[in-house]
């Protein structure tokens, strides 16, 4: 049964009151109930008052429509049963031949995961890198990316930290995904599905915690009529850090509207403004291990700031507008058009450790700042048609995507005082000998010296236009055998102008991205699958900052993934999944020894491994989300034109542990009390492809207590790193290493009104 387009519960009761007891309550109603999965009562009387807990849409394609044309996810606590992100159709996860992890809103809240960075720490096979402390940067199956983030299926590639205040769930799709998402996505993509108007919700929360953590959020929505609904999400946070001189302030607001101009047409409108300002903290440097060629993180205080925190800032302002129109011509034919416009400004500046700590106990600092102005326009159109092809059924998707992205980026290097005896040249020596500040003692690493950001080193405008068309067919040959196949064509056209000298460069790539998968279902609760997919990345990289004469000659990088796996509903509310994969990356660029400043695409790497996950309810009282990943990622070829290896074959790719284990449990002891405990274990990783600096393995234990104080009031206490483990969470280079946070406490209350 459809909710219409914001149909109120009174209207639902009048239409089919006998069906109401079968409807599931919303996630908010679930959390308010004194029993973990107790359903809220709904009066069948035609004119009954509207209850606070609203029925959620039943899991049909029409129900998915209430989520902006995306699948509603079939959310049940920590478990999702459906997704449209992997196929562009509302498909059970068990029928998608790909490894997909879904982090539901309930799971993120229970773990006090406020942003993408935090939420992904419990996903096996995904490593959260440092990102120079000014952006989300992740490593999926050995592939590092800053651009493979999406929001409601649209690329969100600006470099910033993404909050989850308006997220309904977070989807991690592993393996190349160009057939669905376009360029990049070599190791996988992360898609945020945002909250949409269409349900009645009134919820507010407030948090306090260690290191001056303060945060408040609100989620208010209403079905004004059968054909009109509104919703507003907002967030404000002002927090400190265990690191000296480091703080964070962010706030955002996201109103959404849903209306139905005709019986078969729905329109969703959304606007978001988000601001994030924080200290750009690039962590600590490394130091040599005595008697070894290896290095380790500097063993001093994890609180000490290396560089100048007062001059290290990151400031992001972003706003975006989306409009989604969906029309059903019949029960088998649907057209969906999604338009997105975003306007973003990003500035960051660092004074940071540019070298490791030397034998005398000193290090050297460098400084620079960078500004990005970007406007992005995307229009997607999908036509979905279901038909019977004789003895088997088809779900056919034909779509187009057109995007235009204009960017202006420039960078200034910092120059230190020439009269200061510690000021020295960069290495190798440059024409301007003031780019380094030397002899800073590691025992007192925080500096406060004059820096002039006046040395303009890059100033580039770029214009990226993408035109894409794709087709995909899902067909059930029998109820035991399914096939999904598709192909996408992208024309990727980039033009760039160096505003420092007026030089212009351009490149056009025409790329095909195929995908094929088969699913065998011996019985309804078990699927066995095999798949192949391919993706590409233009030679300009994730952010198009590398286009010049040299890069304009290079073919795109390619990613080829072979995967087999299974998904098994071992119990009615418990999913067990596993996958084995081999991912090959080709055309990686390296310097050309015969032409200084140019490159050759001789590099290749391979990532292979396996992943298992278990998500859902073991019993009605016990929820679980965990998994294990075993990964080997190494360079397989990296020769210059002279035949010498630029990077020795066999070196490990950075930020890829061989072993990673995560497990989060929540157990409800009584209707009024529950407790959670989580474990994250990661084996050692290398900070860079030099394979000299090692971040040691660690095991971190987290916990939580949950209290249902009244029907409308909950309290929660989270403890991160219960045993105060000293560990190093991530890195950017050998000398930018982020220490993990010590034991921290966070207390929050959530009220429904």
N, C-alpha and C positions, 0 to 999 in steps of 0.2 A: 504493500500500500504506500503510495506516495504521500509525502507531507504537503504536496502542492509546492508552492514557492513561498514558504513561510506560513503554511496553514497552521492556525492555532489549534491547541488541543481540544478546545470546545468544538471546533468544526470537525475534527477527527472523530470525536465521540458521537456527534450527530450522524456522521456518515456510516460508520461501522463500529458501534460501541462494543459488539461482541468480540472484536479482534484486539482490543486494547490490552488485555492481560498478557498477550503473547509478545508485546513489544518490549524491547530492552530499554532501560533507562539510560540517560546520558552519562558520560564520565563524571560530570559534576554531581549528578544524583547518586551515582555509585559511591562517591567519596563521602557524601553527606549521610548515607544510610548507616544505621548502627550495625548492620551486618554487611560484610564485605561485598556480597553479591546480591543483597536483598533488593527486590524491585519495588519502586515507589508506587503506591496505590493511585489509580486514576478513576474518578467517578464516571460511570456510564451515563449519568443524567445529562440530557441535552444541554441544559443551562447551568451545569455545575461550575463553581468557581474554578479558575485556573490554578492547579497545584504548582508548587515551586519546582518539583522534579518533573521534567517534561519527557515524554517518550521519544526515543531516538528513531530515525527511519529504520524500517526493516531492511535487510541486506538484499536489495534488488538493485537493478541498474538505475531505477528511478531514485532510490535512496542515494546512490552515488551522485546524482544530479544536485543534491543539496549541498555538495561540497565543491561548488564551482566547476562542475563537470568532471571532477576527479572522484575516484572511488572513496567511499566513506571509510574504508579500511577494515570494516568488520572488527572494530576494536573490542577486545575483552580483556581488561586489565593490562598486563604486559604484552599481550599477544595480539597481533593483527592477522586477519585471515585473507584479506584481499588487498589489491593494489592496482592502480592504473598507470603508475609511473613506469613500470617495466615494459608495458605493451601498448599504452595509450587506450586500453580498454579495461573495463572493470573485470578483473580476472582473479580467481582464487590463487593465493601464493603457491599452493601446492601444484598448480598447473603451469607455473612460469619456470622455464629451464634456465635458471640463473640463481646465484646466491644473493639473497636480499635480507637485510636486517632492518627491522622497523622498531624505532624507539618511540613508544607511545607517550602521550602526555603524562599519564599516571606514573610510568616508569621514570621519566625525567624528573618529575616532582619528588618522587620518593627518594631519589638519589641527590636531590638538591642540585641538579644539573641545570644551570641557568642559561647556558649558551651552548653553541655547537661544540666548542672546544671541550667542555666538561662532559657533555653527553657521549661523545665518541670515545672517551677513555675506557668505556666498558664494552667496546665492540672489538672482538678478536680479529686480527688482521689489519686493523687501522691504527696508525700511529699519528698522534698529534705533534707536529713539529713546532719549533719556536716561532717561525715566521717573522723574525727580527722584532718580535713583540709589538707589531703594528697590524697584524692580519691573521686570519685563519689560514693555516697551511697544514695539509695532511699528507700522509703517505699511505696509499692503498695498494696492496700487492706490489710493493716496491716502487711505485710511481708517485713522485712528489708533485703536488699541484696546489696552486692558489686560485684556480679559475673554474674548477669542476664542482661548483656549488650552484644549486638551482632553487628557485622558489616557485612552487606550483607549476613545475615543469619548464620554467623560463630561466635562462642562464643569469646567474647573479655573480659576475666575475670581478666586481670591484674589490679591492683588498681592504677588508675591515674585519672586525669581530662581530659575529652574528648572534644576537640574543634570541631566546626562545619564548619571549613573553607572548607572542601572538601565534605560536606554532601549535598545531593540532598533533603533529607527529613529525618525526625525522626518519627519512628512508635512506638507507645506504645500499646502493646497487653496485655489486662488485663485478669487475671485468669490463672490457671496452663496451661503450654504450652509444657509439656514434649514430647507429641506426635510429635511435629514439631522440638523442640529445644533440647530435652534431659534433663538431670538432672537440678534441680532447677526450676526457673521460677514459684515458688509457688503462688506469688501474681500477676505475670506478667513479661514481658520482655520489653526491649527497644532496638530497632533495628535501626541502622544507615544505610541508603542506600546511598552509596557514588556516586559522580559524575563520569561518565565514558566517555571515548572518543567516538565520534560519532556525534558531532555537532560542528558548527563553533561558537566560542565565544571568545571575547576579552574584558575583563573587569578588572578594577582595582579599589580599594577603599582605602581610608585613613581616620582615625578617630583620634580625640583628645577629651579629656574630663576631668572631675573632677578627682581629686586625681592622677594627672600626668598620665592619660590614653593616650597611643599612640599605634596605631595598623595600619598595612597595609596588604592588601591581594590582590592576583591576581588570575585570572582564564582565561587561554588561551587555546583554542582548535581549531583544524582544521581537516577537511576532506581532506586528501592529495589526495586521489583517491577514486574510487568507492569501493575499497577493503581495504583501509588503512586509519586510523584516529589516531590522537594523542591528548592528553590533559595534561595540567599541572596546578595544584593548589598549591599555596604557601601562607604562613602566617608568620608574625613577629609581636610580641606584647611585649611592655615594659610598665608596669603599676604599679602604687602605690595603696594605699588603704586609707580609712578613719581611719583605725586602725594604731596606732603608730608602726613604724618599720616594716610594712608589705609591701612586694612588690611581683611582678610576672614578669617572662620573659618566653615566649614560642615561638617556631617557628617550622614550619613543611613544608614539600614538598611532593607532591604526583603526579608523572607522571603516566599516563595510556596510553595504546596502544590497538587498536582494529583492527583486520585484518581478512580477509576471504580467507582461502587457497582454498576452493571450494565453489560452489554455495550454498551448504546446510550446510556448517561448518563455525562457527564463533569462534574466540579466543580473549579473553580479558586478558591483562597482566597489573599488577599494582604493584608499589613499593611505600612504604611510610616510611619516617623518621620523627619522632616527638619528640620534647624535651620540657619539662616543668619543670621549677624550680621556687619555690616560698617559702615564709615564711609559715611554718606550724603553723597556728594561731588557737588555740583551744578555743579561746573566753574567757568568764568570768565565775566565779563560782557563786554559789547560796548563799543566806543568809536566815536565818529563818525569817518568818513573825511573828512579836510580837503577843503573845496570840494565836498562831495557831501551829499545827503540820506540816503545810505546809511550803515550802520554795519558794522563787522567785529569779529571776536573780538579781545579785547585782546591786543596783540602781545608782551606780556611773557613771563616764564617760564611754561612749561606745567606746571611742578611746583608752583607756588605755590597755596596753598589760600585762596580768598576766603570768609571767614567764620571759624567756629571748629570745627575738626575734632573737638575733644574733646567738644563738645556736639552733634555731628551723627552720629547713629547710626541704624541700621536693624536690627531684631531680629525674626526670624520663627520661629515654632514651628508645625509642622503634622503631623498624623497622619491617616491615612485607612485604611479597611478596605473591601475589595471582595470580593464573592462572585459568581461566575458559574456558572450551571447550564445545561447544554445537553443536550437529549434529542432523539434521532432516532427518529421513529415509523416512518420508512421512508427509502429512499435519496432520496426526493423531498420529504419533509416533516420540517422541523426547527424546534424551539422553543428560543430562547435567552433567559434572564433574567439581567440584570446589576444588582446592587445595590451602591450606593456610599454610604459615610458618611465625612465629613471634619469634623475639628475643628481650627480654626486661630486663632492669636493673632498679631497683627502690631502692632508699635510702631515708629514712626520719628519722628525729631526733626532739625530743621535750623536752623543759623544760616548764612545764605547771602546772596549778593549779590541785592538786590531792585531795584537800578538799574544802569544802565551807568556807565562811568567818565566823569565830566564834564570840562569844560574845564580845571578846576584839578587834574585827575589823581586825584580822589577818587571813592569810591562809597559807597552806603548799604546797610546790612544789615538784614534782618528775621529773625524766628525764630518757629517754632511746632512743636508736636508733635501726633501723631495716633495713636489707638489703634483697632484693629478686632478684635472678637471675632466669629467666624462659625462656624456649624454648618450643614452641607449634607447633605441626604439625597436620593438619586436612585435611581429604579427604572425600568429599561428592559426591555421585553419585545418580542422580534421573532419573528414566525412567517414562515418562508421555505418557499415551496411551488413546486416546479417541475412544470410540466405541459405537455402538448402541446395547443395550441389549434387543431388541425386541420392547417393547412399551415405553422404556425410555432410555435416553442417559447416558453414564458413562464417567467420567474423572478419570482414575486410575493412582495413583502414587505409585511406588515401589522404595525404596531407601535404601542405606547403608551409614553409616558414621563410619570412623575409625579415632581415634585421639590418640596422644601420647603427654604427657606434662611432662617435667622434670623441677624440681624446686629445688633451694637451698636457704634456708632462715636461717638467724641467727640474734640474738638480743643481744645487750649489754645494761645493765642497767647503768644509770649514778650514780656516787659516788661523793658526795660533800666532801669538805675539812674537815677532822676530827678535825682540830684545831679550826674551826669556831664554836662558841657556839650554833649557830642555826641548825647545822647538827644533825640529830637524826635518830632513827631506823624507819623502815617501820612498818606499822600496818596491821596485827599482827607482832610483832617483828621478824626479820629475823636474820640469822647468821651474816650478814654483816650490821652493824648499821649505814650506811652512805647514805641510799637511799632517805632520805627526808631532805628538807631544810625548817625549821619552822619559825614561827613568822614574816612573811612578811606582812607589813602593807598594807591594801587594799587601803589606800589613796596614796600610792606610790608603786604600785604592780610590776613594772618592775625591774628585778634583773640583776646583772652582776657579778656573782661569779664563781670561778673555778669549773668545772665539769669534772670528768674523766670517759670516757665511756670505761671501762675495765672489767666490770663484765659480762662475757658471761653467759647468762641464757638459751638460746636455740640455737641449730645448727642442722638443719634437712635437709636431702635430701629426695625428694619424686619423685616417678615415677607413673604417672597415665595413664592407657591405657583403652580406651573405644572402644567397638565394638557394633555397633547398626544396626538394620534392622527395616524397618517400611513399612507399607502399608496403603494406604488411598484411599477411593472411594467416589467421589462426583457424585450423580446421581439425575437427574431430573425425578421424577415419572410423574409429569405433569408440565405445566408452573406455576401452583399454589402451588406445593409441591416439596420440595427438601430435600435431606438427605445427610449428610456428616458423614462418620465414618472411624475410623482408629485405629491402635494400633502400638506401638513401643516396641521393646525389646532392652534393654541396658545391656550389661555386663560391669560393672564398677570395674576395678581391680586397686587397689592402694597399693603400697609398700613404706614404709618410713624407714629411718635409722637415729637414733639419733647419730650424729657424736661425741657427748660428751662422750658417754659410749659404743658406738658400737651396741646398741640394735636395732633390726629390727622388724618391724611389717607389717602385710599385711591383706588385706580384699578384698573379691570378693563379689559383689552384682549382682544378676540377677533380673532385674526389668521389669515389664510390665506396660506400660502407655497407657491406652485407651482414646478414645475421641469419642463422638457421639453428633450430633446436627441435628435438624430439622428446616426447614424454610418454613413457610406458607406465600404465597403472594396473598392476596385477590385481589390486582391489582398491576400493574408493579411498582408503586412508593412506595409501602408499603410492608415491610416484618416483620413478627412476628416469633420469634425464641425461642427455648429452647435448652439447651446444658448441657452436663456433661463432665468433664475432670479431669484427675488425673496426679499428678506429684510427684517427689521424690527428696530428698536431702540426699546424703550420710552423715553418722555420723561424718565425718571429717569436715563438714561445707563447706562454700563457697570456701575457699582457701586451703583446705587440710592441714592446719597447726595443726589440732587437733588429728592426728592419733597417738595413743599410745596403750598400752596394754588394757587400759580401753575402749577407743573408738572402738577398733577392735572387741569388743564383741557386739556392738550395731547395730540394724537394722536401715535402712534409715528412715528419717522422710517422712511422706506422706501428700499430700495436695489434698483435694477433693473439687471440685467446682461445684455448681449447679447454673444455670443462666437462666433467661428468659428476653426477651427484645423485642424492636422493632426498626426499622429504617425506616424513612419516609422522602421521598423527597417532602417537603411541597411546594417547588417551583422548577423550573428547575435547579437552581444552589444553593439550600439551603437544607441541610440535618439536620433533627432533630432525635436524637436517645436517647434511655433510656434503662436501665438495672436494674434488681433486682438480687442480688446474695447472696449466703451463701457459705463461704469458711471455711473448717475445716482442721486444722493442727493437726497431730497426731505424736506420738513417739518423742516429744521434750524431750531432755535429761536434767536431773537434778541430783545433787550429791546423791550418795548412802550412806546413813547414817551408814550402816553396814560395808562398805568397803571404807575407806578413799581413795580418788583419783579415785574412780570408779563412774559410773553413772547408772541411770535407765531411761528407756524411758517411763515415766509415764505422761509426760506433753501433754496437749492438749489446743488448743485455737480455737476461732471461730470469724470470721469476717463476718458481714452481713450488707447489706446496699443497696443503690440505687444511680444511677448516671444518669444525663441527660446532653446532649450536643447539641449545635446548631452551625453549621459551614457553611459558604458560603456567598452568596450575597442576602441581602434582596431586594436591588435594584441594578441597574448597578453601582451606585455610592457608595453604602454602603456595606462594607464587615464586617463580624462578626465572632468571634470564642470565645465561652464561654460555661460554664456549671456549674453544681452544684453537689456535692457529699455529701451524708448523710451516715456516716459510724459508726458502733459500733464494736469495736475489744476488746476482753477480754479473759483472762485466764479462761478456763473451768475445768482444772484439773492440779494439780502440786504436787503430793504426793510422798514423799520418801518412802523407804522400811519400815520405822517405822510407817507409816500411817499419819504422820504430813504433813501439807501443806507447801511446800517449798516457794511457792508464793501463797498468798491467792486467792482463786477462786473469780472471779469477778473483779479482777484488770484490768485496761485498759492497752492495749499494748502501748508502747511509740511511740511518733511522729505520732499519728493518731487523727486528729480533728474529732469531730462529724459532723461539718459543714464546707464545703469549697466551695466558690463561686469564679469563675473567669470569666472575660468578657473583650474582646479586640474588639474595634471598629475602623474602618478606613473609613472616608468619603471623597470622592473626590468632592470638591466644584467647581473646574474648571479644565480644562485639565492641568493646570500648578501648581495646589496647592491642597494638601490634608492634613487632620489632623487625628490623632488617639488618643484615650483615652482608658485606661485599668484600671480595678479594680481587686485586689486580696483580698479576705476576708477569714480569717481562724479563727475558734474558738480555744479556749485554748487547749493545748496539754500537756501531761506529758513527762518529759525528760527521764524517765526510768520506769521500771516495779515497782520501789519502790512506784510510785504514790505520791511522796512527793513534788517534784519540778515541778511547773507549769509555762509554758510559756503562758502569757496571749494572748487573742484574739487580732487581729489587722485587719485594713483595709488600704491597700496601693493603692494609685492612681498614675498611670503613664500616660505619654502623649508623643506625637510625632507630628512633622510638616514635611511635605514632599514637596519638590520643584523640578519641572522639569525645570531646567534652560535652557537647550537646548535639542535637540533631543538626544544628546549623553552624557549629563551631568546632574546628579541629586544631590541634597543636602538633608540632613536629620538632624533634631535636635530631640533628645530624652531626656526627663526629667523623671528620675526615682524618685518615692516618692515625688510627686509635693508638698504635704502638710507637708513634713518633719515629717512624723509619726515616733515616737520612738517605735520600735518593736524588737522582738527577733525571728529570722528566723528559727533557728534549734538548735539541741543539739546532743551530743554524749553520755554524762552521765549527772548526776545531777549537775556536776560542770564544764562541758565543753559546754557552751552555746554561740552561735554566734549571736551577735546583727545584726539587719538589717541595711543596709546602709542608711545614711541620704540623703537629696535631692542631686541629682547629675545630671549634664548636659553632654551630649555626642553629638558631631557634626561630621558629616562625609560627604564626597563627593564620588560619584561613577561615573567613566568614562568608556564609551564603545568606543573602537577605532578600 
